[in-house]
Amino acid sequence: MGEAKARRMATAKSSEPMVVDTMGGRLHVSWDDGAQATPNGQLVFFAEFLNATGVFDQWVESCPLEYKSGNAPDKRDVLGTDRFGIC
């Protein structure tokens, strides 16, 4: 993760968006120095951490949640949406 952090730090100094890989896919993050708050705060970087370390995958595997309906959502989607608003 050292390379990713260095790349983010270098990108943060430029006007180009940072690329962050999460469970939901690749996101492009741009900073707004004039904003006092953001809708998601630093959530995207937490999602990157969960993806890189495998913590989220381990949590999904250990969760006893089970749906039996033919049109039931995937357990991973339910847990991601419930806790983080991400999938």
Protein Blocks (a to p, Z undefined) as FASTA:
>chain_A
ZZmmmmmmmmmmmmbdcddddfkbccdddddfkbcbdfklmmmmmmmmmmmnommmmmmm
mpmbdcfbfkbccfklmmmmmmnopZZ
